[in-house]
């Protein structure tokens, strides 16, 4: 196994969690709203679920933002979560080993 492979797998999990939070919010909240309304005839659960989803989304964003660089240990992206290189040591994203 390459030097940084496990760290990049962790990065991918964090990124995928954020993407699920972004793209899953509307369809999952809508589907749950229909299901809860049809099964239990209550609508107060929908905003509760939506608020919980937003908290999970914020948590996923924070986890991605706080990913440490495999080489230098500093925050990889600084304040730019779509950066292609470490903001501190310029390690390219997904590089598997030291230079």
Secondary structure, 3 states (H helix, E strand, C coil): CCCCHHHHHHHHHHHHHHHHHHHHHHHHHHHHHHHHHHHHCCCHHHHHHHHHHHHHHHHHHHHHHCCECCCCCCECCCCCCCCCECCCCCCECCCCCCC
